[in-house]
């Protein structure tokens, strides 16, 4: 399973205080590195679903949060590095459940690994933990994870998935077509031993192969999620799957005349427009997922690409992309204004409603951006998810919970990260503005704390300018 980043071996005692000895390639991006840090007078949205709390002080000692509370009651330790949080919001580090280390460029590159730019951009945007929900090169991801854990590189904690579990038939060439249950078991067994912590099944998988993969993964203490099509949600739930990706859009059990183990053609997406949350079939799916404790990953940012008329142009994305990709995305922004996408917008509203209904019924809803393509890239896509969850009807406390503590619960690390709580690891995001009043302030990252070290968001983001699509 994924190990926690441990910088303790880099600690050295200097003049009676512990000073972290960071390599130059990490030190380049740090802005706060003191034995004791206090953020005072900030608005805190703590990740538990609780209402925002004003005028809070957070004390960080080493890698841990040691105190959180009213600025009138929490005493700032003598000698602490004090950060005035007036006019700022503090949230837990974001947990991206459906994130990738690859990007498919609209300028011609397909599923290219972004092992230099993506880790820095994730962290710069406030994402302190990612699950790479689908890997095209698990060894490169495992090696990147190891370098981050050793403190040799900047980036989020990584939960690495094995190669996609795809069935025979059309699909990306980076995926091995699993042709039998035994083949699925072989893949799962091998990559579990290599150190991946999750697997992701894909659109052409059969029920038999998926069931075998889930069974084998659980024998090794590893979990399985899926972007389904050939298999319906309730079928996957019955097989013991742990997590499902993308919400309403990927559930083909709503298609008329759906054939077993066959992914329907894209056809008429309007079928989803009939999937109201009070539809008995929709309710049955929600109830069965909750009964079997199957979590759901919201990926609203990537599904918004199907509604080009409502996609907000983000100049930060254009700055980060390589020039050819930036030009292509600029055309998407410009041409989308006149798109005829009323049906797609209706369907997007339905999937928002599905996710909110799932959560309100007691389901565990996390989030990830699927930063695979076009304008949806690492970090910025995760931030857009927050804005879309607010649009879906969640309040600020609930939306932050989905993107932090709920994700940590899915990954089984909620005892140490995911909320602004004394005793937990100091993975925090300092944002400029009042996030409860203005959802767009999620973009205003100032300092991102990872294990108590504060990283300069602006420097991290500037370091990838023009690089996405290249490396």
C-alpha positions in Angstrom: 0.0 0.0 0.0 1.1 3.6 -0.5 3.4 4.8 2.2 3.2 8.3 3.8 5.8 10.8 2.8 8.3 10.7 5.6 10.7 13.6 5.9 11.7 12.8 9.5 14.9 11.2 8.2 15.9 14.6 6.8 15.6 16.4 10.2 18.7 17.7 11.9 19.1 19.5 15.2 20.4 23.0 14.8 20.7 25.4 17.8 18.2 23.4 19.8 15.5 23.5 17.1 14.7 20.9 14.4 15.5 22.3 11.0 14.6 20.3 7.9 17.4 19.8 5.4 15.6 19.8 2.1 17.4 19.2 -1.3 17.6 22.3 -3.6 15.0 21.0 -6.0 12.5 21.0 -3.1 13.7 24.1 -1.3 13.2 26.1 -4.5 9.5 26.0 -4.0 9.2 26.3 -0.2 8.0 29.4 1.5 7.3 28.3 5.1 9.6 25.9 6.9 9.8 26.6 10.6 9.6 24.2 13.6 6.4 25.9 14.7 3.9 27.8 12.5 0.7 29.6 13.5 -1.9 30.8 11.0 -4.0 33.4 12.8 -7.4 35.0 12.2 -8.4 32.8 9.2 -11.7 31.5 8.1 -11.6 27.7 8.4 -13.6 25.2 6.5 -12.4 22.1 8.2 -13.5 19.2 5.9 -15.9 17.6 8.3 -19.0 19.1 6.7 -19.2 21.7 9.6 -20.1 25.3 8.8 -17.2 27.7 8.2 -15.6 29.2 11.3 -14.2 32.7 11.3 -11.2 34.1 13.2 -9.5 30.8 13.7 -5.9 30.0 14.7 -4.1 26.9 13.6 -0.8 25.8 15.2 1.5 23.5 13.3 4.5 21.9 15.0 6.7 19.8 12.8 4.5 17.7 10.5 1.4 17.9 12.7 -1.5 20.2 13.5 -1.4 20.7 17.3 -4.2 23.2 17.9 -7.2 24.6 16.1 -9.7 27.0 17.5 -10.8 30.6 18.1 -8.1 33.2 17.8 -9.2 34.4 21.2 -8.6 31.0 22.8 -5.6 29.4 21.0 -2.3 30.6 22.3 0.4 31.2 19.7 3.6 29.4 21.0 6.6 31.6 21.6 8.9 31.8 18.7 6.4 30.5 16.2 6.4 31.7 12.6 3.1 33.7 12.4 1.1 34.0 9.2 -1.7 36.5 9.4 -4.7 34.8 7.9 -7.0 37.8 7.9 -8.9 37.8 4.6 -7.9 34.2 3.9 -9.5 30.8 4.1 -7.9 27.5 5.3 -9.1 24.2 4.1 -7.6 20.7 4.2 -5.4 19.6 1.3 -7.5 18.4 -1.5 -7.7 14.6 -2.1 -8.0 13.9 -5.9 -9.6 10.4 -6.3 -9.7 10.4 -10.1 -6.5 12.1 -11.2 -3.9 11.0 -13.7 -0.2 11.5 -14.5 -0.9 11.7 -18.2 -2.5 14.2 -20.6 -3.9 13.8 -24.1 -3.1 16.9 -26.0 -5.6 18.3 -28.5 -2.6 19.2 -30.6 -1.8 15.5 -31.2 -0.3 13.7 -28.2 -2.3 10.9 -26.7 -1.9 9.8 -23.0 1.5 11.2 -22.6 3.1 11.0 -19.1 3.4 14.4 -17.3 5.8 13.3 -14.6 7.6 16.6 -14.3 4.7 19.1 -14.6 1.7 17.4 -13.1 3.1 16.7 -9.6 4.0 20.4 -9.2 0.8 21.6 -10.7 -1.3 19.3 -8.4 0.5 20.6 -5.3 0.4 24.2 -6.5 -3.4 24.0 -6.9 -3.8 22.6 -3.4 -4.1 18.9 -4.2 -2.0 17.1 -1.5 -3.1 13.6 -2.2 -4.0 11.9 -5.6 -5.1 8.5 -6.7 -4.0 7.9 -10.3 -7.3 6.4 -11.3 -5.9 4.6 -14.4 -2.3 4.3 -15.2 -0.6 3.9 -18.6 2.8 3.4 -17.0 2.6 2.1 -13.4 6.3 1.7 -13.0 7.0 5.4 -13.8 4.2 6.3 -11.3 5.6 4.1 -8.6 9.1 5.6 -9.1 7.7 9.1 -9.0 5.8 8.2 -5.8 9.0 6.9 -4.3 10.9 10.1 -5.1 8.2 12.2 -3.5 8.1 10.0 -0.4 11.9 10.3 0.0 11.7 14.1 -0.2 13.6 14.3 -3.4 10.8 15.7 -5.5 7.9 18.0 -5.0 4.4 16.6 -5.3 1.3 15.1 -3.6 1.1 11.8 -1.9 0.3 9.3 -4.6 -1.9 6.2 -4.6 -0.9 4.4 -7.8 -3.2 2.2 -9.7 -2.1 -0.7 -11.8 -2.6 -0.8 -15.6 -6.2 -0.5 -16.8 -8.2 -3.7 -16.6 -9.8 -3.4 -20.0 -11.6 -6.1 -22.0 -11.2 -7.0 -25.7 -12.5 -4.6 -28.2 -12.0 -0.9 -29.1 -10.2 1.2 -26.7 -6.9 3.1 -26.1 -3.8 1.3 -27.2 -2.1 1.8 -23.9 -4.4 -0.9 -22.3 -3.9 -4.6 -22.2 -7.1 -6.4 -23.3 -8.0 -8.8 -20.5 -9.3 -11.9 -22.3 -10.4 -14.1 -19.4 -10.9 -14.2 -15.6 -7.5 -16.0 -15.2 -5.8 -13.2 -17.2 -7.4 -10.6 -14.9 -6.2 -12.5 -11.8 -2.7 -12.7 -13.3 -2.5 -9.0 -13.9 -3.9 -8.1 -10.5 -1.6 -10.5 -8.7 1.5 -9.2 -10.4 0.9 -5.5 -10.0 -0.3 -5.9 -6.4 3.1 -7.5 -5.6 4.8 -4.6 -7.4 3.2 -2.1 -5.0 0.1 -0.6 -6.6 -2.8 0.1 -4.2 -5.8 0.3 -6.5 -6.9 -1.1 -9.9 -9.3 0.6 -12.3 -11.5 -1.5 -14.6 -12.5 0.0 -17.9 -15.3 0.1 -20.4 -15.1 -3.3 -22.1 -14.4 -5.5 -19.1 -16.7 -8.5 -18.7 -18.5 -9.4 -15.5 -16.5 -12.6 -15.1 -13.2 -10.8 -15.5 -14.2 -7.9 -13.3 -15.4 -10.4 -10.5 -12.1 -12.3 -10.8 -10.1 -9.1 -10.6 -12.0 -7.8 -7.5 -11.6 -11.2 -5.7 -7.9 -11.4 -6.4 -7.3 -7.7 -5.5 -9.0 -8.2 -2.1 -6.8 -11.2 -1.4 -3.9 -8.8 -1.7 -5.4 -6.0 0.3 -5.9 -3.9 -2.8 -9.1 -2.2 -4.0 -10.8 -1.8 -7.3 -12.7 1.1 -8.9 -14.1 1.3 -12.4 -15.2 3.5 -15.3 -17.9 1.1 -16.5 -19.9 0.6 -19.7 -20.1 -3.1 -20.5 -21.1 -3.8 -16.9 -23.8 -1.9 -15.0 -23.4 -0.3 -11.6 -25.6 -2.8 -9.8 -23.8 -5.7 -11.4 -20.5 -4.3 -10.3 -21.8 -3.7 -6.8 -23.0 -7.3 -6.6 -19.4 -8.4 -7.6 -17.9 -6.5 -4.6 -16.4 -3.5 -6.3 -15.1 -0.8 -3.9 -15.6 2.4 -5.8 -17.3 3.7 -9.0 -16.1 6.6 -11.2 -18.0 9.4 -13.0 -21.5 9.2 -11.5 -24.5 8.9 -13.7 -22.8 9.1 -17.1 -21.0 5.8 -16.8 -24.0 3.7 -15.7 -25.3 2.0 -18.8 -27.9 0.0 -16.9 -30.3 2.8 -17.8 -29.9 2.1 -21.6 -32.8 0.4 -23.2 -32.0 -3.1 -24.5 -28.6 -3.2 -22.8 -26.9 -6.5 -23.6 -24.9 -8.4 -20.9 -21.1 -7.7 -21.1 -21.6 -5.3 -24.1 -20.8 -1.6 -24.0 -23.7 0.1 -25.8 -22.7 2.6 -28.6 -22.8 6.2 -27.4 -26.0 6.6 -29.3 -28.6 8.8 -27.7 -27.2 10.4 -24.5 -30.7 11.8 -23.9 -31.4 8.5 -22.2 -29.8 10.0 -19.1 -32.1 13.0 -19.2 -34.8 10.6 -18.0 -32.7 9.5 -15.0 -34.4 11.7 -12.4 -33.4 11.0 -8.8 -36.9 9.9 -8.0 -36.8 7.3 -10.8 -37.1 3.9 -9.1 -34.2 2.5 -11.0 -32.0 5.4 -9.9 -33.1 5.0 -6.3 -32.4 1.3 -6.4 -28.8 1.9 -7.7 -28.2 4.4 -4.9 -29.6 2.1 -2.2 -27.6 -0.9 -3.4 -24.3 1.2 -3.5 -24.9 2.5 0.0 -25.8 -0.9 1.4 -22.6 -2.4 0.0 -20.5 0.6 1.0 -19.5 1.4 -2.5 -18.2 4.9 -2.8 -18.7 7.2 -5.8 -16.2 9.6 -7.4 -17.6 12.8 -8.8 -15.8 14.1 -12.0 -18.0 17.0 -12.9 -15.1 19.1 -14.4 -14.3 16.6 -17.1 -18.0 16.0 -17.9 -18.5 19.7 -18.3 -16.5 19.4 -21.5 -19.6 18.0 -23.1 -21.3 21.3 -22.6 -18.9 23.7 -24.4 -21.3 26.7 -24.2 -20.9 26.9 -20.5 -17.2 26.1 -20.0 -15.5 29.2 -18.4 -12.3 30.2 -20.1 -9.4 29.8 -17.7 -6.3 31.8 -18.7 -4.2 29.8 -16.2 -4.9 26.7 -18.3 -3.7 28.4 -21.5 -0.5 29.6 -19.7 0.3 26.1 -18.5 -0.3 24.3 -21.8 2.4 23.9 -24.5 1.7 26.5 -27.2 0.1 24.1 -29.7 -2.3 22.7 -27.1 -3.1 26.2 -25.7 -4.1 27.3 -29.2 -6.4 24.3 -29.6 -8.0 24.9 -26.2 -8.4 28.6 -27.0 -10.4 27.5 -30.1 -12.5 25.3 -27.8 -13.2 28.2 -25.5 -14.1 30.5 -28.5 -16.2 28.1 -30.5 -18.0 26.7 -27.5 -19.9 30.0 -26.9 -22.3 29.1 -29.8 -22.5 25.4 -29.2 -26.0 23.7 -29.5 -25.7 21.7 -26.3 -29.0 22.1 -24.5 -29.5 18.3 -24.1 -26.0 17.9 -22.7 -26.5 20.7 -20.2 -29.7 19.0 -19.1 -27.8 15.7 -18.6 -25.1 17.5 -16.6 -27.7 18.8 -14.3 -29.1 15.3 -13.9 -25.7 13.9 -13.0 -25.2 16.7 -10.4 -28.6 15.8 -8.9 -27.6 12.1 -8.9 -24.4 12.8 -6.9 -26.1 15.1 -4.4 -28.9 12.5 -3.9 -26.3 9.8 -3.4 -24.5 11.9 -0.7 -27.7 13.0 1.0 -28.9 9.4 1.3 -25.7 8.5 3.1 -23.3 7.6 0.3 -19.6 8.3 0.4 -19.0 10.8 -2.4 -15.4 11.9 -3.3 -14.1 13.9 -6.2 -11.4 14.0 -8.9 -11.0 15.9 -12.1 -9.8 13.3 -14.6 -7.2 15.7 -15.9 -6.8 13.8 -19.1 -7.4 16.2 -21.9 -8.3 19.5 -23.5 -8.8 22.2 -20.8 -9.1 19.8 -17.8 -5.6 19.6 -16.4 -4.0 18.7 -13.1 -5.1 20.8 -10.1 -7.1 23.4 -12.0 -9.6 20.7 -12.9 -9.9 19.7 -9.2 -10.6 23.3 -8.3 -13.3 23.6 -10.9 -14.9 20.5 -9.3 -15.5 22.6 -6.1 -17.3 25.3 -8.1 -19.5 22.7 -9.8 -20.3 20.9 -6.5 -21.5 24.2 -5.2 -23.6 24.7 -8.3 -25.0 21.2 -7.8 -26.5 22.4 -4.5 -23.9 21.6 -1.8 -22.9 24.2 0.7 -19.3 25.2 1.3 -18.8 22.8 4.2 -20.2 19.9 2.3 -18.3 20.6 -0.9 -15.0 20.8 1.0 -15.9 17.6 2.8 -16.4 15.8 -0.6 -13.0 17.0 -1.8 -11.0 16.3 1.4 -12.2 14.1 4.2 -14.5 11.9 2.0 -11.6 11.2 -0.4 -9.4 10.3 2.6 -12.1 7.9 3.8 -12.2 6.2 0.4 -8.4 5.8 0.5 -8.4 4.7 4.2 -6.2 7.5 5.4 -8.8 9.7 7.2 -7.2 9.0 10.5 -4.2 11.2 9.5 -5.4 13.6 6.7 -8.5 15.1 5.3 -9.6 17.6 8.0 -8.2 20.5 9.9 -8.0 18.7 13.1 -5.5 18.7 16.0 -3.3 15.6 15.8 -3.6 15.2 12.0 -0.9 15.7 9.4 -0.5 19.3 8.4 -1.8 19.1 4.9 -3.5 22.4 4.5 -4.3 25.0 1.8 -4.2 28.8 2.5 -6.5 30.6 0.1 -6.9 34.3 -0.5 -10.5 35.3 0.0 -13.7 34.0 1.6 -14.3 30.6 0.1 -17.7 30.3 1.7 -18.9 33.5 0.0 -17.2 33.1 -3.3 -16.6 29.6 -4.8 -14.1 31.0 -7.3 -11.7 31.7 -4.4 -10.8 28.0 -4.6 -8.4 29.2 -7.3 -6.6 31.7 -5.1 -4.0 29.3 -3.6 -1.3 31.1 -1.7 0.5 28.5 0.4 0.0 24.7 0.3 1.2 22.8 3.4 2.4 19.3 2.9 3.6 17.5 6.0 3.9 20.9 7.7 6.1 22.4 5.0 4.6 25.4 3.2 5.0 25.5 -0.6 4.7 28.6 -2.6 1.7 28.1 -5.0 2.7 30.8 -7.4 6.2 29.4 -7.8 4.9 25.9 -8.4 2.4 27.0 -11.0 4.9 29.3 -12.7 7.4 26.4 -13.0 5.1 24.5 -15.4 4.3 27.4 -17.7 4.1 26.1 -21.3 5.0 22.5 -20.1 1.7 20.6 -20.0 1.7 18.4 -23.1 5.5 18.2 -23.1 6.7 16.6 -19.9 
